Amino acid sequence: MEPLRAQQPVAFRRFDCTTMTLSAPVQVPFKQLNIIEGVYSMRPTLACFYDVSVFLGIDPHTQAARVLARNGPAMQQRYLNEWIPMENRYFDFYQIASLCDIRIDAENGQTP
């Protein structure tokens, strides 16, 4: 995040859940607007860098249906049994939704 503050290019590595590996570094030139996304992008060590934060909520039924469509039944069970519970514990522990400036829920597209 420091390169963004210094208005310099940034390098990042995507995490691939399928292979459990990091990609090769991707170089991104500095831009005035930068969108940082991901489940753990609001962790306290990163959240302090953001000017605006948005929490995208989703109801469990819609989430399960999207995971099934994207990853198939075997991976859906893994998401439902492993990944999603870990994500929910993280959201609850750090109270992520309440820390964000804006909340949008997928089931109705409205902000509360």
N, C-alpha and C positions, 0 to 999 in steps of 0.2 A: 504494500500500500504506500510505502514511502515514495517510490518513484512517481506515483500519481500526484502526491502532494508537491513534488518537485517539478511537475509537468514534464516528466521524462517517459520514454517508452517503458512498457511493463512486460514481463515474461510470466507466464503461468503454465501449470500443468493440469490437465483434466484427469479426474479419477474415473476409471472405467469399472463399474460395478460387476460387469460380466467377467472380466479377467482379473479383477482386483489389483490392477496396476495403474501407474501414472503414465500419462502420455509423454511424448517428447515435449520440451518447452515450446510454447507458442509465443511469438513476439507480437505485441500490439502497440502501435504508435500512440502517443498521448493524444487524448481528445478532451474537449471541454466537458462532455457528458459521458459518464462511465456507469454502466449497470453491472453491479456485482450480484450474482444470484447463486442460490444453492441453499440446501437445508441448513448448513452450519455457517452461512455467511454473516449471521448476526451474533456470532460468539463475541463476548465482551472485548477481546483483543482486537477485533475488527470493527465492531459497531461504532466505535468512537471516530472513525474516519469518514462516516457517511453524513451527507447534508440532509438527506431524506431517506427514510426507510419504509418499506411496504411489506406487510405480512399477507401472504396469499393462503387463506384457509380453505379447507376442503372437508366435506362430510365423509365419513368412513365408507359409505356405500359407493359414492362417486369415485373415491380414491381406489377402492378395490377393483371397480370396473375398468378404470383407466390402466391400472397395473396389469390386469388380465389381458386387455387389448394390446398393450405394448410389449409384454414379456411372456405371455402364455401362462397356463395353469401351474406348472411346476414352480416357476419363479414367483408367481403370485403368492403361493403359499409361503415361500421364503420371505418375501416382503412383509406379508401379514404377520408372520411369526417372529421375524428377527428385526428387519430394518425399521418398519413403521413404529413398533414399540420403543426402539431406541430413540428414534426421532421425537416421539411424543414425550419421552422422559426428558430429553434435552429442552424441548419447548417449555415444558412445565417447570423444570428446575430453574431455568434462566428467565422465565416469564416473557418469552420472546414476543408474543403477540402484543402484550401491553407495552413493550418497549418501542414498538414501531409507530411511526407517525400516521400511517394509513393502514387500514385492514380491509381486504377484499375477500369475500367468501365465494367460492366457486359455485355453490348450490344456487345462489340467486344473483350473483354479480353485483351485489349492493354493498356499500360500506355501512357498518353498524352505527 
